[in-house]
Amino acid sequence: MKFINPKTEFGFKKIFASPQHKEVLISFLNAMLYNAEPTIQDLEIIDPYAAPAITGLKDTYLDVKAKITGNTTVIIEMQVINVEAFTKRVIYNAAKTYATQLKPREGYSKLNPLIALTITDFVLFDNTEKFLTHFVFKEVEENIEYYREIELVFLELPKFNKKLEEVEGLIQSWTYFIKNAPNMEEIPEKFASVPEMQTAFNIANRSNLNLQELQALEKQEMFFEDQRGAVIKGRREGRQEGRIEGQIALILRLLLRLTGEISPEIQTRIQQLSLEQLDDLGESLLDFTSQEDLIAWLESASR
């Protein structure tokens, strides 16, 4: 038995964003946000790209978006590569999603709380060994909490190093699943006893995917491996220029695979992008189906 990788966008959405199996996301969010207490009884999974368009705002990178108990919105992002300014992007995505709740002429009282859950395949906070951290606004000296309108929760996978036999409780079980599912060949007995996890493993079973789904998954896995290689190469060279050159080479190679021949004019435009723009393009190109998508992205980036 082989399982898909929950750390890919396709894999994560396939497992956790199925309207037919909301119990999987409910169990996962109760574990990560509420210390495994059954706080969330029901939720509505929302298309993360259906937020109202506001002129001048950058695109967001969300894997799953849901409305949970208490009319709170939860946005979930899985990030495999530590790109430049990632911590700022987390705040931007949270603030944008919070702000775009309002329709024109609606008052601030219509705003509902938001929780941003970010899962990283790299260490984000060097000053703590905790793999699950929860941030709220607080007064600096007296530690008084501000109203819980926006909360940031982070799950850092590299900090979780327990072996299967050491795993205890729902928080550790879901973390182990996300980190190790592709390396498992059967459903561990301790996980099979949890109905929601049994369902997650069944969804993740590669034998249940059709050809189109397998191709989408393999494309994303190939992209992430190539991107890791580009980042490592740039770090070895120890120069910003090396990182940029590596990212440009990676993107051009992936675009050739996805859309065919790339014109010299488009190559030149890509070579003129900043490192942050290159990181953004790398995130976006998985959704491209033609060169027209690429050209539209470049036009948007040049404004």
Secondary structure by P-SEA (a helix, b strand, c coil): ccccccccaaaaaacccccccaaaaaaaaaaacccccccccbbbbcccccccccccccbbbbcccccccccbbbbbbbbcccccaaaaaaaaaaaaaaaaccccccccccbbbbbbbbbbcccccccccccbbbbccccccccccccccbbbbbbbcccccccccccccaaaaaaaaaacccccccccccccccaaaaaaaaaaccccccaaaaaaaaaaaaaaaaaaaaaaaaaaaccaaaaaaaaaaaaaaaaaaccccccaaaaaaaaaccaaaaaaaaacccccccaaaaaaaaaaaac
